[in-house]
């Protein structure tokens, strides 16, 4: 009964000001106490007072806990943002977690993308499980796939695969570095470029794996 009263009241108030048409505006207290079922696509605005869940969201997403079961296209503000598919747009929050390949901007304390990411991640901890094409700025930057063409700026920068670009931080690691590492400690198993730092390690150099100040290999 309370759920029905809540839904009817919201529909009446929003309809009165001409905001609600089918699937254009979603308002959720917590799932399933929301205007439309979680399998519904939202095409303009979603307001999640506590927790909102929907299939696809296009437009503006505002709330505490924002959950999108498939794709988000637009801009999202929340305490926690979770997208199970692709994200195309911008996310701002304490934590943003995307499962699919995504592109755009992620700003928050924790930004995690389990696919490939094209764009800019800015946060305390940034992680991409696939390929990164773009920029990471923060305290800790992690790329578990190929680095691609990118720039990492942080206290700790880590690329598990090949990196084509720039790492600038306290400690920099890339399995295969094709570019420039600038930091206190720079480590790579194979260097095709330049290292500047207090300690530089290049596993490809059989004679001088460790070099102070500068190391290069082309």
Secondary structure, DSSP 4 states (H G I P E B T S, - for coil): -HHHHHHHHHHHHHHHTT---TTTEEEEEETTEESS-TT--BSSEEEEEEEEEES-EEEEEEEEEEEESS-EEEEEEEEEEEESS-EEEEEEEEEEEE-S-EEEEEEEEEEEESS-EEEEEEEEEEEESS-EEEEEEEEEEEESS--EEEEEEEEEEEEEEEEEEEEEEEEEEEEEEEEEEEEEEEEEEEESEEEEEEEEEETT-SS-SEEEEEEEE-
